[in-house]
Amino acid sequence: MKKQFIKIAGITLTAALMLGTMSITIPNAQAAKTPFSDVQSTHWGAGAITNGVSKGYVDGYTNGTFKPDASVTRAEFMKMVVSAMELETTPSSGKWYTEYVDTASKAGLFATDDFNDNEAAWAKVMTREEMARVAARAIGETTKEDDKWMYLATKAGLIKGVGIGQIAPKGLTTRAQAIVVIERILTKNTGASLDVDRYAVGSAEIAWHGTNIFTVMPEMWVTPESDWKQAGKSSVEEMWNEKLMTITSKDGLYQAKLDALIAIDLADPSDPNLGLIAPINTLKWYNNRPSITNLMIKDQKNSYVLYFKGGPVFNKDTKKYNPNTKIQFRVDGFNSPDREAFFQKGVLNTVARVYRNSRTDTTAVIIPKTGTIQLTDLVIRLQTPAAGSNFSESIPLRLKGIQ
């Protein structure tokens, strides 16, 4: 086996990108002294950079710097990954990166439909989304959905956010980020587990298929393995059907679209989606008794809010379909074990509508984390705002659950 070493000195790097406040880190990384004047021992990537240099797949510059914030091209990143994984290469008479690209292709790290396989394309700076794709493949992940790679990479712990819940898929990859991710690939391939940025995973799940419910509230959306296997899916997350996030009436006169179904954990003050329902201290939940108006969301911290982001696309007959600008929906399966307590005593023990001033001014429901029972399938429904023959619904999710 031929181990290849990369000498970054002499390779032209394109641009610089400063990191956010929550950059990628190696689990249990220790502050490490580095031989580079621009990488202090307190730098978030110091440990990974030191490891990468010692393993020989990356080096610094002749002036004693490492330039951790300089951008990395697709070709440079591919060479580092191939070298770090000690994949065997065959010398080529083509461009300097050709032998690494050929090896990456054989190893399944690069596919010809990723982008054009030419010099201009390889000279472009690698985006974080592209880095996620290579990283996920490097640990054996596969998918036919281009927008799922970031989800797979964040869920595996290979990539973290550049801020709380900020995955920056189009952001440019820096040298420090590249080395940290490569070190995580190597760690993961030893069988070790990595710490995971769940906020990044949640954002990546939304970017993948339009919801984060399986990341934020996985203990609620559970179903037997046989349920999703019989549906031809590889996991419960794939039971969500983003193609059904648009509902069109039978006569084609009304259409609404759910842009995203976002789960918010009220017990987590750092939840990046809390702003969608702010200010929380003015939000209430409805127990189907109009005279009761003092049931406050802020008093139900041990709960989740499901926020339906979206609305009507068009309404060509406001006599048939309510001209309300809100999307109409329903959540089933989280039932009350004591309906009298819910209706008469204001005990939140089932799904309840969330509102601020009027009953339908907020497109959200609240679900307590404990205290419900399941009497029906777990179902998310989008509905046309009409009755009788004009009523129809679309169901993005149906699970058998644990009933």
MIPA-888448 format. One record per residue (C-alpha): residue in three letters; x, y, z. Coordinates in steps of 0.02 Angstrom, whole numbers, padded with zeros to 5 digits, always signed. Layout:
<recs>
ALAXYZ ...
</recs>
This chain:
<recs>
MET+00000+00000+00000 LYS+00068+00168-00049 LYS+00045+00310+00073 GLN+00034+00479-00010 PHE+00081+00641+00077 ILE+00013+00811+00035 LYS+00122+00966+00040 ILE+00006+01114+00039 ALA+00150+01237+00019 GLY+00160+01285-00163 ILE-00024+01248-00200 THR-00123+01405-00236 LEU-00268+01427-00115 THR-00411+01536-00169 ALA-00501+01630-00032 ALA-00514+01649+00155 LEU-00665+01615+00262 MET-00678+01660+00445 LEU-00763+01532+00555 GLY-00920+01556+00658 THR-00931+01547+00845 MET-00969+01361+00849 SER-00842+01283+00734 ILE-00815+01098+00709 THR-00717+01014+00847 ILE-00638+00846+00877 PRO-00711+00751+01026 ASN-00600+00762+01179 ALA-00475+00866+01082 GLN-00335+00926+01194 ALA-00251+01094+01179 ALA-00095+01057+01080 LYS+00061+01154+01039 THR+00083+01178+00854 PRO+00237+01230+00755 PHE+00136+01363+00665 SER+00138+01545+00715 ASP-00045+01571+00667 VAL-00115+01420+00760 GLN-00112+01444+00948 SER-00138+01300+01069 THR-00310+01371+01109 HIS-00367+01367+00927 TRP-00522+01256+00908 GLY-00434+01150+00776 ALA-00259+01144+00853 GLY-00269+00961+00903 ALA-00332+00905+00733 ILE-00204+01009+00641 THR-00064+00936+00746 ASN-00129+00760+00712 GLY-00147+00792+00526 VAL+00030+00859+00510 SER+00103+00715+00611 LYS+00014+00590+00498 GLY+00084+00674+00345 TYR-00070+00710+00242 VAL-00058+00899+00265 ASP+00081+01022+00299 GLY+00106+01205+00331 TYR+00188+01342+00230 THR+00373+01380+00217 ASN+00351+01541+00315 GLY+00297+01444+00470 THR+00109+01473+00452 PHE-00034+01352+00425 LYS-00169+01475+00367 PRO-00312+01383+00453 ASP-00444+01501+00383 ALA-00387+01490+00202 SER-00509+01404+00085 VAL-00484+01228+00016 THR-00520+01179-00163 ARG-00609+01020-00211 ALA-00447+00947-00276 GLU-00350+00988-00118 PHE-00483+00914-00006 MET-00493+00755-00109 LYS-00304+00734-00102 MET-00304+00755+00087 VAL-00444+00630+00113 VAL-00365+00499+00000 SER-00196+00523+00082 ALA-00265+00521+00259 MET-00360+00360+00226 GLU-00200+00287+00150 LEU-00289+00234-00008 GLU-00173+00168-00142 THR-00147+00284-00290 THR-00073+00258-00463 PRO+00037+00396-00533 SER-00043+00489-00679 SER+00024+00594-00820 GLY-00123+00711-00802 LYS-00151+00854-00680 TRP-00074+00840-00507 TYR-00241+00791-00431 THR-00289+00659-00561 GLU-00219+00508-00469 TYR-00313+00558-00311 VAL-00476+00587-00404 ASP-00458+00418-00490 THR-00431+00335-00322 ALA-00576+00430-00243 SER-00689+00374-00385 LYS-00640+00191-00362 ALA-00668+00206-00174 GLY-00841+00284-00198 LEU-00793+00452-00125 PHE-00828+00544-00288 ALA-00962+00515-00420 THR-00957+00590-00593 ASP-01128+00671-00568 ASP-01064+00768-00415 PHE-00996+00903-00529 ASN-00900+00917-00693 ASP-00739+00818-00690 ASN-00627+00951-00765 GLU-00490+01068-00709 ALA-00603+01219-00686 ALA-00721+01121-00574 TRP-00583+01045-00467 ALA-00506+01217-00442 LYS-00665+01283-00360 VAL-00672+01301-00172 MET-00763+01155-00091 THR-00926+01198-00005 ARG-00975+01125+00162 GLU-01114+01029+00075 GLU-00987+00949-00042 MET-00873+00910+00105 ALA-01018+00826+00195 ARG-01050+00717+00043 VAL-00870+00655+00035 ALA-00860+00633+00224 ALA-01021+00531+00233 ARG-00964+00420+00091 ALA-00796+00396+00177 ILE-00881+00308+00323 GLY-00991+00202+00210 GLU-01151+00304+00203 THR-01254+00300+00044 THR-01407+00391-00022 LYS-01488+00435-00187 GLU-01550+00601-00117 ASP-01426+00742-00145 ASP-01499+00846-00003 LYS-01475+00706+00124 TRP-01285+00705+00132 MET-01273+00846+00260 TYR-01400+00756+00369 LEU-01300+00595+00363 ALA-01137+00686+00400 THR-01205+00786+00546 LYS-01298+00637+00619 ALA-01137+00536+00616 GLY-01044+00677+00705 LEU-00930+00716+00558 ILE-00990+00895+00538 LYS-01052+01023+00664 GLY-01133+01191+00642 VAL-01046+01357+00617 GLY-01172+01431+00739 ILE-01321+01365+00837 GLY-01424+01271+00708 GLN-01325+01346+00563 ILE-01256+01216+00444 ALA-01206+01339+00305 PRO-01213+01211+00163 LYS-01153+01338+00035 GLY-01016+01403+00149 LEU-00837+01376+00094 THR-00725+01246+00174 THR-00571+01307+00266 ARG-00408+01214+00296 ALA-00446+01196+00481 GLN-00622+01132+00447 ALA-00556+01009+00319 ILE-00427+00936+00438 VAL-00552+00922+00581 VAL-00677+00831+00471 ILE-00543+00714+00403 GLU-00487+00673+00580 ARG-00667+00635+00623 ILE-00679+00519+00472 LEU-00526+00425+00532 THR-00595+00415+00708 LYS-00765+00354+00649 ASN-00685+00220+00541 THR-00599+00147+00694 GLY-00771+00108+00764 ALA-00769+00249+00890 SER-00920+00361+00916 LEU-00917+00549+00892 ASP-01007+00686+00985 VAL-01152+00754+00884 ASP-01216+00933+00864 ARG-01403+00899+00874 TYR-01447+01076+00822 ALA-01349+01050+00662 VAL-01433+00881+00635 GLY-01605+00961+00657 SER-01566+01096+00529 ALA-01495+00967+00410 GLU-01652+00861+00429 ILE-01760+01010+00381 ALA-01650+01045+00231 TRP-01664+00862+00182 HIS-01851+00828+00190 GLY-01940+00975+00269 THR-01954+00926+00452 ASN-01847+00901+00607 ILE-01969+00798+00711 PHE-01861+00642+00709 THR-01711+00739+00775 VAL-01797+00847+00905 MET-01929+00726+00970 PRO-01873+00550+00919 GLU-01953+00469+01072 MET-02124+00528+01013 TRP-02120+00472+00832 VAL-02084+00289+00861 THR-02151+00139+00769 PRO-02105-00046+00749 GLU-01962-00080+00630 SER-02082-00186+00528 ASP-02186-00030+00493 TRP-02053+00061+00393 LYS-01976-00097+00321 GLN-02143-00150+00248 ALA-02153+00022+00168 GLY-01985-00009+00084 LYS-01894+00119+00191 SER-01724+00105+00273 SER-01769+00203+00430 VAL-01918+00283+00517 GLU-01859+00455+00457 GLU-01894+00404+00279 MET-02078+00376+00321 TRP-02099+00565+00305 ASN-02158+00599+00128 GLU-02106+00774+00075 LYS-02200+00753-00089 LEU-02361+00760+00013 MET-02318+00927+00094 THR-02425+01010-00040 ILE-02613+00986-00040 THR-02720+01026-00191 SER-02909+01018-00188 LYS-02999+00889-00296 ASP-03063+01024-00413 GLY-02893+01109-00424 LEU-02958+01276-00358 TYR-02862+01276-00195 GLN-02683+01233-00150 ALA-02579+01252+00007 LYS-02398+01207+00043 LEU-02312+01158+00203 ASP-02137+01232+00188 ALA-02078+01147+00347 LEU-02145+01060+00501 ILE-02031+01119+00640 ALA-02024+01040+00812 ILE-01974+01155+00955 ASP-01919+01091+01125 LEU-01991+01209+01256 ALA-01874+01136+01388 ASP-01721+01193+01289 PRO-01689+01381+01303 SER-01558+01364+01165 ASP-01675+01285+01039 PRO-01633+01380+00878 ASN-01815+01384+00822 LEU-01890+01465+00977 GLY-01894+01630+00884 LEU-02029+01561+00769 ILE-02155+01569+00911 ALA-02086+01716+01009 PRO-02134+01797+01122 ILE-02180+01637+01213 ASN-02251+01725+01365 THR-02400+01783+01261 LEU-02440+01611+01188 LYS-02584+01506+01253 TRP-02653+01333+01222 TYR-02835+01292+01192 ASN-02931+01157+01286 ASN-03090+01180+01181 ARG-03170+01292+01311 PRO-03181+01471+01244 SER-03206+01541+01419 ILE-03035+01477+01475 THR-02901+01598+01417 ASN-02765+01580+01549 LEU-02683+01418+01492 MET-02508+01479+01454 ILE-02375+01394+01347 LYS-02236+01458+01461 ASP-02305+01348+01599 GLN-02286+01190+01492 LYS-02097+01178+01476 ASN-02101+00988+01472 SER-02180+00993+01300 TYR-02147+01011+01115 VAL-02224+01136+00996 LEU-02252+01083+00816 TYR-02248+01237+00706 PHE-02325+01223+00533 LYS-02231+01344+00422 GLY-02322+01375+00259 GLY-02487+01433+00189 PRO-02603+01439+00039 VAL-02525+01445-00134 PHE-02687+01497-00217 ASN-02873+01502-00183 LYS-02976+01525-00340 ASP-03146+01504-00257 THR-03162+01587-00087 LYS-03344+01533-00076 LYS-03293+01350-00076 TYR-03131+01370+00020 ASN-03107+01479+00173 PRO-03000+01630+00125 ASN-02902+01612+00287 THR-02717+01641+00248 LYS-02662+01503+00368 ILE-02626+01324+00320 GLN-02751+01198+00391 PHE-02684+01043+00478 ARG-02714+00909+00610 VAL-02605+00798+00720 ASP-02673+00631+00779 GLY-02612+00492+00893 PHE-02566+00584+01053 ASN-02728+00555+01146 SER-02790+00603+01319 PRO-02803+00469+01454 ASP-02917+00584+01555 ARG-03026+00698+01449 GLU-03112+00775+01601 ALA-02943+00833+01665 PHE-02907+00912+01496 PHE-03075+00997+01472 GLN-03121+01040+01651 LYS-02956+01059+01743 GLY-02841+01127+01609 VAL-02720+00980+01615 LEU-02618+00966+01456 ASN-02625+00779+01419 THR-02657+00777+01231 VAL-02622+00880+01076 ALA-02687+01058+01094 ARG-02698+01207+00978 VAL-02579+01351+01009 TYR-02639+01530+00990 ARG-02601+01707+01042 ASN-02759+01811+01026 SER-02882+01717+00916 ARG-02900+01528+00905 THR-02823+01513+00732 ASP-02691+01650+00730 THR-02544+01532+00757 THR-02509+01378+00651 ALA-02446+01268+00791 VAL-02495+01135+00916 ILE-02420+01086+01083 ILE-02387+00905+01133 PRO-02335+00859+01311 LYS-02184+00745+01322 THR-02272+00631+01445 GLY-02451+00595+01496 THR-02529+00552+01328 ILE-02587+00383+01264 GLN-02598+00318+01087 LEU-02768+00262+01026 THR-02746+00291+00839 ASP-02603+00296+00715 LEU-02480+00440+00730 VAL-02532+00552+00587 ILE-02489+00724+00517 ARG-02627+00790+00404 LEU-02643+00940+00289 GLN-02822+00985+00246 THR-02921+01093+00128 PRO-03021+01229+00220 ALA-03189+01162+00164 ALA-03325+01040+00212 GLY-03423+00905+00123 SER-03368+00853-00050 ASN-03242+00996-00057 PHE-03145+00927+00090 SER-02986+00829+00058 GLU-02823+00798+00146 SER-02642+00752+00117 ILE-02545+00645+00241 PRO-02355+00671+00243 LEU-02336+00549+00389 ARG-02428+00399+00458 LEU-02349+00282+00585 LYS-02424+00133+00675 GLY-02335+00188+00832 ILE-02340+00083+00991 GLN-02527+00059+01008 
</recs>
